[in-house]
């Protein structure tokens, strides 16, 4: 299968936990997953500004003490680059 890569940005405090799961789901030779993983809020913001991702997965514990503030901060950094489709946890 050839085609457009699915670009995903993953922000998690312990690198590899969620990334391993996503990679297992897309573990095919013809995989179209392009995964970028970050572990800190400053790196997340810098990556959002430079990368052209289609989806962002946030570990809410990165936003201590206020997870909602993390979501608002990431949303503002992404601006209109990423279609807004929040999913309930």
C-alpha positions as CSV (number, residue, x, y, z in Angstrom):
1,X,0.0,0.0,0.0
2,X,1.4,3.4,-1.0
3,X,-0.1,6.6,0.0
4,X,0.0,9.5,2.5
5,X,1.6,8.9,5.8
6,X,-0.6,9.3,8.9
7,X,1.4,11.8,11.1
8,X,0.8,11.4,14.8
9,X,2.3,13.4,17.6
10,X,2.4,11.6,21.0
11,X,3.1,13.4,24.3
12,X,3.7,11.0,27.1
13,X,5.7,11.3,30.3
14,X,7.2,7.8,30.1
15,X,8.5,7.4,26.5
16,X,7.4,4.2,24.9
17,X,4.3,3.2,26.8
18,X,1.7,4.4,24.3
19,X,4.1,4.5,21.4
20,X,4.7,0.8,21.6
21,X,0.9,0.2,21.5
22,X,0.5,2.4,18.4
23,X,3.5,0.8,16.7
24,X,2.0,-2.6,17.4
25,X,-1.3,-1.6,15.8
26,X,0.6,-0.4,12.7
27,X,3.3,-3.1,12.6
28,X,3.0,-3.9,8.9
29,X,5.7,-3.6,6.2
30,X,3.4,-1.2,4.4
31,X,2.6,0.9,7.4
32,X,1.7,4.5,6.9
33,X,2.2,5.6,10.5
34,X,4.7,8.4,11.1
35,X,5.0,8.7,14.9
36,X,6.8,11.5,16.7
37,X,7.0,11.1,20.5
38,X,7.8,13.9,23.0
39,X,8.1,13.8,26.8
40,X,8.0,17.4,28.0
41,X,5.7,20.4,27.5
42,X,8.3,22.6,25.9
43,X,9.2,19.9,23.4
44,X,5.5,19.4,22.7
45,X,5.0,23.0,21.8
46,X,8.1,23.2,19.6
47,X,7.1,20.1,17.8
48,X,3.5,21.3,17.2
49,X,4.9,24.5,15.7
50,X,7.2,22.6,13.3
51,X,5.5,19.3,12.5
52,X,2.5,18.9,10.3
53,X,0.7,16.3,12.3
54,X,-2.8,15.1,11.8
55,X,-3.4,13.9,15.3
56,X,-2.1,14.6,18.8
57,X,-2.4,12.2,21.7
58,X,-1.7,13.9,25.0
59,X,-1.1,12.2,28.3
60,X,-2.9,14.6,30.6
61,X,-0.5,14.0,33.5
62,X,2.0,16.2,31.6
63,X,-0.2,19.1,32.6
64,X,0.3,18.9,36.3
65,X,-1.4,20.4,38.2
66,X,-4.1,21.3,35.7
67,X,-4.7,18.9,32.8
68,X,-7.2,21.2,31.2
69,X,-4.6,23.9,31.0
70,X,-2.4,21.5,29.0
71,X,-5.1,20.8,26.5
72,X,-5.9,24.6,26.0
73,X,-2.1,25.3,25.7
74,X,-1.6,22.5,23.1
75,X,-4.8,23.7,21.2
76,X,-3.5,27.2,21.0
77,X,-0.1,26.1,19.8
78,X,-1.7,23.9,17.1
79,X,-4.0,26.8,16.1
80,X,-5.7,25.8,12.8
81,X,-3.0,23.3,11.7
82,X,-4.9,20.3,13.0
83,X,-8.6,19.6,12.5
84,X,-10.3,19.8,15.9
85,X,-12.1,16.5,16.8
86,X,-11.6,16.0,20.6
87,X,-12.4,12.6,21.9
88,X,-13.8,12.0,25.4
89,X,-11.6,9.9,27.7
